[in-house]
């Protein structure tokens, strides 16, 4: 089975995977993981677009002053669920994004101590 060719958006990650291992089954696994990251990121993006449209429509519906309290509650629940799905998609994209900067803890005292004090 051959995998479809995808845009070479993550060329640095692919090159890194190929240089880290010589050849054989391990390289095939690396290539499949890179391919999977492309698919997961693209799928998350494509699912997110209509979710945001639905969220916008629900927001407009909530502006209707003639809405009953029960309808307002149901629309609010729908908005909350869409927000939850959107957050999940963001985390999925971040997990598979090999170009994302690494995050680390920051000691603010050290960070603030290294800045210049304001001049008078």
C-alpha positions as CSV (number, residue, x, y, z in Angstrom):
1,X,0.0,0.0,0.0
2,X,1.4,3.4,-1.0
3,X,0.6,6.5,0.9
4,X,-0.7,9.6,-1.0
5,X,1.7,12.4,-1.5
6,X,1.0,15.4,0.7
7,X,2.4,19.0,0.5
8,X,5.9,19.1,1.9
9,X,4.9,21.6,4.7
10,X,6.8,19.8,7.3
11,X,10.0,19.1,5.4
12,X,12.3,19.8,8.4
13,X,10.5,17.1,10.4
14,X,10.7,14.6,7.5
15,X,14.4,15.3,7.0
16,X,15.1,14.9,10.7
17,X,13.3,11.6,10.8
18,X,15.3,10.3,7.8
19,X,18.6,11.4,9.3
20,X,17.9,10.0,12.7
21,X,17.4,6.4,11.4
22,X,19.3,4.8,8.6
23,X,16.6,2.8,6.8
24,X,14.2,-0.1,7.1
25,X,11.0,-0.6,9.0
26,X,11.8,2.2,11.5
27,X,11.9,4.8,8.7
28,X,8.6,3.5,7.3
29,X,7.0,4.1,10.8
30,X,8.5,7.6,10.9
31,X,7.1,8.4,7.5
32,X,3.7,7.1,8.5
33,X,3.7,9.2,11.7
34,X,4.5,12.3,9.6
35,X,1.8,11.5,7.2
36,X,-0.6,10.9,10.1
37,X,0.3,14.3,11.6
38,X,-0.6,15.9,8.2
39,X,-4.0,14.2,8.1
40,X,-4.8,14.9,11.8
41,X,-3.9,18.6,11.4
42,X,-5.8,19.0,8.2
43,X,-8.9,17.1,9.5
44,X,-8.9,19.2,12.7
45,X,-8.8,22.4,10.7
46,X,-11.6,21.3,8.3
47,X,-13.8,20.2,11.2
48,X,-13.1,23.5,13.0
49,X,-14.4,25.7,10.1
50,X,-18.0,24.6,10.2
51,X,-18.0,24.4,14.0
52,X,-17.1,28.1,14.1
53,X,-19.9,28.9,11.6
54,X,-22.4,27.0,13.7
55,X,-21.1,28.9,16.8
56,X,-21.6,32.2,15.0
57,X,-25.2,31.3,14.1
58,X,-26.0,30.3,17.7
59,X,-24.6,33.6,18.9
60,X,-26.8,35.4,16.5
61,X,-29.8,33.3,17.6
62,X,-29.1,34.2,21.2
63,X,-29.5,37.9,20.4
64,X,-33.2,37.4,19.6
65,X,-35.1,39.1,22.4
66,X,-38.2,36.9,21.8
67,X,-36.3,33.7,22.8
68,X,-37.8,31.8,25.6
69,X,-35.7,31.1,28.7
70,X,-35.7,27.3,27.8
71,X,-34.6,28.0,24.2
72,X,-31.9,30.3,25.5
73,X,-30.6,27.6,27.8
74,X,-30.5,25.0,25.1
75,X,-28.7,27.4,22.8
76,X,-26.2,28.1,25.6
77,X,-25.6,24.4,26.0
78,X,-25.0,24.0,22.3
79,X,-22.5,26.9,22.4
80,X,-20.7,25.3,25.3
81,X,-20.4,22.0,23.5
82,X,-19.1,23.6,20.4
83,X,-16.5,25.5,22.4
84,X,-15.5,22.2,24.0
85,X,-15.0,20.6,20.6
86,X,-13.1,23.6,19.3
87,X,-10.7,23.4,22.3
88,X,-10.2,19.7,21.5
89,X,-9.4,20.4,17.9
90,X,-6.9,23.1,18.9
91,X,-5.2,20.6,21.2
92,X,-5.1,18.0,18.5
93,X,-3.5,20.5,16.0
94,X,-0.9,21.5,18.6
95,X,-0.1,17.9,19.5
96,X,0.7,17.0,15.9
97,X,2.3,20.4,14.9
98,X,6.0,19.5,14.7
99,X,6.8,23.2,14.0
100,X,5.3,24.5,17.2
101,X,7.7,26.0,19.6
102,X,8.5,24.0,22.7
103,X,7.0,25.4,25.9
104,X,8.8,25.5,29.2
105,X,8.3,26.9,32.7
106,X,9.5,30.4,33.3
107,X,10.8,31.8,36.5
108,X,9.4,35.3,36.5
109,X,11.6,36.6,39.2
110,X,14.7,35.8,37.1
111,X,13.0,37.2,34.0
112,X,12.1,40.4,35.7
113,X,15.5,40.7,37.3
114,X,17.2,40.5,33.9
115,X,15.3,43.6,32.6
116,X,16.6,47.1,32.8
117,X,14.8,49.4,35.3
118,X,13.0,52.4,33.7
119,X,15.1,55.6,33.4
120,X,14.0,58.8,34.9
